[in-house]
Amino acid sequence: MKSFKSHGTRLPAAVKTTALIGALVAASLGPAQAQVLQPADYAGVSGGRARALDMDNASVNRALAGQGLPTSTDAIDRQATGWKVFAGHRFGPNFAVEGGYTWLGRYDFHGQIIADPGTVNSQFKAESINAFAVGILPWTPEFEAFAKAGVGFWRAKLSANGTFAGRSSRAESARGWSPILGVGLQYHLAPQWTLRAEAERFFNIGKADRTGRTEIDLYSLGVQYHF
């Protein structure tokens, strides 16, 4: 009887321990279940800083000279605000396809007109419509890394305005296709919401003799909604 009573007093403690372990397991599996049930289709928006890596005085001067406007650029801004909207479909834990629109920024320059006393202010603008294949590496139920490769159809424009002979403004534009690479991290807040941080490189944006050509890096933070 004493032995039975001794086991009787231990049984509730064992049950409580088992229940506690079960609760902890359930809590740890909760986010994983949310991830599994996350809808495959998603859309999002991101914004951040863009940088034109190869846009310098010489490249701007060469492009403006191609417009018949010889200049000596003395101030240049390689930083700009960039943003994008995107949508995609996830086929499983490790692969997705994605497409969207990216504003690659506006970059301002200032210079002097050669052989025509006056000043010139110019702006380089670029945008891209993109398509990607995305590889995903889940680290935890909530946290993932990804890498993507794709192609973009871009449009670039170099415009100039100021005080120069005969005209007050001038502009040249170009279009083309270029590769894009990107890496990033994402954190699942809930079955329908994910935070996203990424870095992307857009190659060969623009035409050297018309608008200037540069690679552009975009560093962005955003959110995506799964539906």
C-alpha positions as a Markdown table, in Angstrom:
| # | Residue | x | y | z |
|---|---|---|---|---|
| 1 | Met | 0.0 | 0.0 | 0.0 |
| 2 | Lys | 2.8 | 2.4 | 0.8 |
| 3 | Ser | 4.4 | 1.6 | -2.5 |
| 4 | Phe | 1.1 | 2.2 | -4.3 |
| 5 | Lys | 0.6 | 5.5 | -2.5 |
| 6 | Ser | 4.2 | 6.5 | -3.3 |
| 7 | His | 3.5 | 5.9 | -7.0 |
| 8 | Gly | 0.2 | 7.7 | -6.6 |
| 9 | Thr | 1.9 | 10.9 | -5.4 |
| 10 | Arg | 4.4 | 10.7 | -8.3 |
| 11 | Leu | 1.9 | 10.2 | -11.1 |
| 12 | Pro | 0.5 | 13.8 | -11.1 |
| 13 | Ala | 4.1 | 15.2 | -11.3 |
| 14 | Ala | 4.8 | 13.0 | -14.3 |
| 15 | Val | 1.6 | 14.0 | -15.9 |
| 16 | Lys | 2.4 | 17.7 | -15.3 |
| 17 | Thr | 5.9 | 17.2 | -16.8 |
| 18 | Thr | 4.6 | 15.4 | -19.8 |
| 19 | Ala | 2.0 | 18.1 | -20.3 |
| 20 | Leu | 4.7 | 20.8 | -20.0 |
| 21 | Ile | 6.8 | 19.0 | -22.6 |
| 22 | Gly | 3.9 | 18.7 | -24.9 |
| 23 | Ala | 3.1 | 22.3 | -24.5 |
| 24 | Leu | 6.6 | 23.3 | -25.4 |
| 25 | Val | 6.7 | 21.0 | -28.4 |
| 26 | Ala | 3.3 | 22.4 | -29.6 |
| 27 | Ala | 4.6 | 26.0 | -29.1 |
| 28 | Ser | 7.7 | 25.2 | -31.1 |
| 29 | Leu | 5.7 | 23.6 | -33.9 |
| 30 | Gly | 3.3 | 26.4 | -34.0 |
| 31 | Pro | 5.4 | 28.7 | -36.3 |
| 32 | Ala | 6.3 | 25.7 | -38.5 |
| 33 | Gln | 2.6 | 24.9 | -38.9 |
| 34 | Ala | 2.0 | 28.5 | -39.8 |
| 35 | Gln | 4.8 | 28.3 | -42.4 |
| 36 | Val | 3.4 | 25.1 | -44.0 |
| 37 | Leu | 0.0 | 26.7 | -44.2 |
| 38 | Gln | 1.3 | 29.9 | -45.7 |
| 39 | Pro | -0.4 | 30.6 | -49.0 |
| 40 | Ala | 1.7 | 30.1 | -52.0 |
| 41 | Asp | 0.9 | 33.3 | -53.8 |
| 42 | Tyr | 2.3 | 36.6 | -52.5 |
| 43 | Ala | 2.7 | 40.3 | -53.3 |
| 44 | Gly | 4.8 | 43.0 | -51.6 |
| 45 | Val | 6.5 | 46.3 | -51.7 |
| 46 | Ser | 10.0 | 47.3 | -50.7 |
| 47 | Gly | 12.0 | 50.5 | -50.6 |
| 48 | Gly | 15.6 | 51.6 | -49.8 |
| 49 | Arg | 18.8 | 53.1 | -51.2 |
| 50 | Ala | 20.1 | 52.7 | -54.7 |
| 51 | Arg | 23.7 | 53.3 | -55.8 |
| 52 | Ala | 24.9 | 53.8 | -59.4 |
| 53 | Leu | 28.3 | 52.2 | -59.2 |
| 54 | Asp | 29.8 | 53.3 | -62.5 |
| 55 | Met | 28.2 | 56.7 | -62.9 |
| 56 | Asp | 31.1 | 59.2 | -62.7 |
| 57 | Asn | 32.1 | 62.6 | -64.2 |
| 58 | Ala | 33.7 | 60.9 | -67.3 |
| 59 | Ser | 30.7 | 58.8 | -68.1 |
| 60 | Val | 28.2 | 61.7 | -67.8 |
| 61 | Asn | 30.4 | 63.9 | -69.9 |
| 62 | Arg | 30.7 | 61.2 | -72.6 |
| 63 | Ala | 26.9 | 60.7 | -72.7 |
| 64 | Leu | 26.1 | 64.4 | -72.8 |
| 65 | Ala | 28.8 | 64.9 | -75.6 |
| 66 | Gly | 26.9 | 62.2 | -77.5 |
| 67 | Gln | 23.9 | 64.5 | -77.3 |
| 68 | Gly | 26.0 | 67.3 | -78.8 |
| 69 | Leu | 26.5 | 69.0 | -75.5 |
| 70 | Pro | 30.2 | 69.0 | -74.4 |
| 71 | Thr | 30.3 | 69.5 | -70.6 |
| 72 | Ser | 32.7 | 69.3 | -67.7 |
| 73 | Thr | 30.8 | 67.8 | -64.8 |
| 74 | Asp | 32.0 | 68.9 | -61.4 |
| 75 | Ala | 29.3 | 67.5 | -59.0 |
| 76 | Ile | 27.7 | 64.1 | -59.0 |
| 77 | Asp | 25.3 | 62.2 | -56.8 |
| 78 | Arg | 25.5 | 58.4 | -57.0 |
| 79 | Gln | 22.9 | 57.8 | -54.3 |
| 80 | Ala | 19.2 | 57.7 | -54.8 |
| 81 | Thr | 15.9 | 56.4 | -53.4 |
| 82 | Gly | 14.8 | 53.1 | -55.0 |
| 83 | Trp | 11.6 | 51.1 | -54.5 |
| 84 | Lys | 9.8 | 48.2 | -56.0 |
| 85 | Val | 6.5 | 46.3 | -56.1 |
| 86 | Phe | 6.5 | 42.5 | -56.8 |
| 87 | Ala | 4.4 | 39.4 | -56.8 |
| 88 | Gly | 5.3 | 35.7 | -56.9 |
| 89 | His | 4.3 | 32.1 | -56.5 |
| 90 | Arg | 6.1 | 29.6 | -54.2 |
| 91 | Phe | 6.1 | 26.0 | -55.4 |
| 92 | Gly | 7.5 | 24.4 | -52.3 |
| 93 | Pro | 9.9 | 25.1 | -49.4 |
| 94 | Asn | 12.9 | 25.8 | -51.7 |
| 95 | Phe | 11.7 | 27.4 | -55.0 |
| 96 | Ala | 9.6 | 30.3 | -56.2 |
| 97 | Val | 9.1 | 32.5 | -59.2 |
| 98 | Glu | 8.7 | 36.3 | -58.9 |
| 99 | Gly | 8.2 | 39.3 | -61.1 |
| 100 | Gly | 7.7 | 43.0 | -60.6 |
| 101 | Tyr | 8.6 | 46.7 | -61.3 |
| 102 | Thr | 11.6 | 48.5 | -59.8 |
| 103 | Trp | 12.3 | 52.2 | -59.7 |
| 104 | Leu | 16.1 | 52.3 | -59.8 |
| 105 | Gly | 16.4 | 56.0 | -58.8 |
| 106 | Arg | 17.2 | 59.5 | -60.1 |
| 107 | Tyr | 20.8 | 60.7 | -60.0 |
| 108 | Asp | 21.7 | 64.4 | -60.3 |
| 109 | Phe | 24.7 | 66.0 | -61.8 |
| 110 | His | 26.0 | 69.6 | -62.3 |
| 111 | Gly | 28.6 | 70.9 | -64.6 |
| 112 | Gln | 29.8 | 73.6 | -66.9 |
| 113 | Ile | 29.3 | 73.9 | -70.7 |
| 114 | Ile | 32.5 | 73.8 | -72.7 |
| 115 | Ala | 33.0 | 76.6 | -75.3 |
| 116 | Asp | 29.6 | 78.0 | -74.4 |
| 117 | Pro | 29.6 | 79.9 | -71.0 |
| 118 | Gly | 26.8 | 78.5 | -68.9 |
| 119 | Thr | 25.9 | 75.7 | -66.6 |
| 120 | Val | 24.1 | 72.5 | -67.0 |
| 121 | Asn | 22.1 | 70.3 | -64.6 |
| 122 | Ser | 21.5 | 66.7 | -65.6 |
| 123 | Gln | 19.5 | 63.8 | -64.3 |
| 124 | Phe | 19.9 | 60.1 | -64.9 |
| 125 | Lys | 16.7 | 58.0 | -64.2 |
| 126 | Ala | 16.2 | 54.3 | -64.6 |
| 127 | Glu | 13.5 | 51.7 | -64.1 |
| 128 | Ser | 13.1 | 48.0 | -64.8 |
| 129 | Ile | 10.4 | 45.3 | -65.2 |
| 130 | Asn | 11.8 | 42.1 | -63.8 |
| 131 | Ala | 11.4 | 38.3 | -63.7 |
| 132 | Phe | 13.2 | 36.0 | -61.3 |
| 133 | Ala | 13.8 | 32.4 | -60.3 |
| 134 | Val | 14.2 | 32.3 | -56.5 |
| 135 | Gly | 16.0 | 29.6 | -54.4 |
| 136 | Ile | 15.0 | 29.5 | -50.7 |
| 137 | Leu | 16.9 | 28.0 | -47.8 |
| 138 | Pro | 14.7 | 27.7 | -44.6 |
| 139 | Trp | 16.9 | 28.0 | -41.4 |
| 140 | Thr | 14.1 | 28.0 | -38.8 |
| 141 | Pro | 10.3 | 27.8 | -39.2 |
| 142 | Glu | 10.2 | 31.6 | -39.2 |
| 143 | Phe | 13.6 | 32.6 | -40.8 |
| 144 | Glu | 14.8 | 32.0 | -44.3 |
| 145 | Ala | 17.6 | 33.0 | -46.7 |
| 146 | Phe | 17.1 | 33.3 | -50.4 |
| 147 | Ala | 19.0 | 34.0 | -53.6 |
| 148 | Lys | 17.6 | 34.9 | -57.0 |
| 149 | Ala | 18.6 | 35.3 | -60.6 |
| 150 | Gly | 16.7 | 36.9 | -63.3 |
| 151 | Val | 16.4 | 39.4 | -66.2 |
| 152 | Gly | 15.1 | 42.9 | -66.4 |
| 153 | Phe | 13.8 | 45.0 | -69.3 |
| 154 | Trp | 15.1 | 48.5 | -68.3 |
| 155 | Arg | 14.5 | 52.0 | -69.4 |
| 156 | Ala | 17.1 | 54.8 | -68.8 |
| 157 | Lys | 16.9 | 58.5 | -69.5 |
| 158 | Leu | 19.6 | 61.2 | -69.3 |
| 159 | Ser | 18.1 | 64.8 | -69.4 |
| 160 | Ala | 19.9 | 68.1 | -69.2 |
| 161 | Asn | 18.7 | 71.6 | -68.6 |
| 162 | Gly | 20.5 | 74.9 | -68.0 |
| 163 | Thr | 21.9 | 77.8 | -69.9 |
| 164 | Phe | 23.4 | 76.7 | -73.2 |
| 165 | Ala | 23.1 | 78.0 | -76.7 |
| 166 | Gly | 19.8 | 77.8 | -78.5 |
| 167 | Arg | 18.0 | 75.4 | -76.2 |
| 168 | Ser | 17.0 | 75.1 | -72.5 |
| 169 | Ser | 16.8 | 71.3 | -72.3 |
| 170 | Arg | 17.9 | 68.1 | -73.9 |
| 171 | Ala | 17.2 | 64.4 | -73.3 |
| 172 | Glu | 18.2 | 61.0 | -74.5 |
| 173 | Ser | 16.7 | 57.6 | -73.5 |
| 174 | Ala | 17.6 | 54.0 | -74.0 |
| 175 | Arg | 16.1 | 50.6 | -73.4 |
| 176 | Gly | 17.4 | 47.1 | -73.1 |
| 177 | Trp | 17.6 | 43.7 | -71.4 |
| 178 | Ser | 20.1 | 43.0 | -68.6 |
| 179 | Pro | 20.7 | 40.3 | -65.9 |
| 180 | Ile | 19.9 | 40.8 | -62.2 |
| 181 | Leu | 21.2 | 39.0 | -59.2 |
| 182 | Gly | 20.0 | 39.2 | -55.6 |
| 183 | Val | 20.3 | 37.8 | -52.1 |
| 184 | Gly | 18.1 | 38.3 | -49.0 |
| 185 | Leu | 16.6 | 37.2 | -45.7 |
| 186 | Gln | 12.9 | 36.9 | -44.8 |
| 187 | Tyr | 11.1 | 36.5 | -41.5 |
| 188 | His | 7.5 | 35.1 | -41.3 |
| 189 | Leu | 5.5 | 37.1 | -38.9 |
| 190 | Ala | 2.3 | 35.3 | -39.4 |
| 191 | Pro | 0.7 | 32.9 | -42.0 |
| 192 | Gln | 0.0 | 35.9 | -44.2 |
| 193 | Trp | 2.8 | 38.4 | -43.5 |
| 194 | Thr | 6.6 | 38.3 | -44.1 |
| 195 | Leu | 9.3 | 40.8 | -43.5 |
| 196 | Arg | 12.0 | 40.9 | -46.2 |
| 197 | Ala | 15.4 | 42.5 | -46.6 |
| 198 | Glu | 17.5 | 42.1 | -49.7 |
| 199 | Ala | 20.3 | 43.3 | -51.9 |
| 200 | Glu | 20.1 | 43.3 | -55.7 |
| 201 | Arg | 22.5 | 44.2 | -58.5 |
| 202 | Phe | 21.2 | 45.4 | -61.9 |
| 203 | Phe | 23.8 | 45.0 | -64.6 |
| 204 | Asn | 24.5 | 47.3 | -67.6 |
| 205 | Ile | 21.7 | 49.9 | -67.2 |
| 206 | Gly | 21.8 | 52.5 | -69.9 |
| 207 | Lys | 23.8 | 53.1 | -73.1 |
| 208 | Ala | 27.3 | 54.5 | -72.7 |
| 209 | Asp | 27.1 | 57.0 | -75.6 |
| 210 | Arg | 23.5 | 58.1 | -75.0 |
| 211 | Thr | 22.5 | 58.0 | -71.3 |
| 212 | Gly | 25.6 | 56.6 | -69.6 |
| 213 | Arg | 25.9 | 53.0 | -68.5 |
| 214 | Thr | 26.1 | 51.8 | -64.9 |
| 215 | Glu | 25.5 | 48.9 | -62.6 |
| 216 | Ile | 23.0 | 49.7 | -59.9 |
| 217 | Asp | 22.8 | 48.2 | -56.4 |
| 218 | Leu | 19.5 | 48.4 | -54.6 |
| 219 | Tyr | 19.3 | 47.7 | -50.8 |
| 220 | Ser | 15.8 | 47.4 | -49.6 |
| 221 | Leu | 13.4 | 46.5 | -46.8 |
| 222 | Gly | 9.8 | 45.5 | -47.3 |
| 223 | Val | 6.8 | 43.4 | -46.5 |
| 224 | Gln | 5.0 | 40.8 | -48.4 |
| 225 | Tyr | 1.4 | 39.6 | -48.1 |
| 226 | His | 0.5 | 35.9 | -48.8 |
| 227 | Phe | -2.9 | 35.2 | -50.3 |
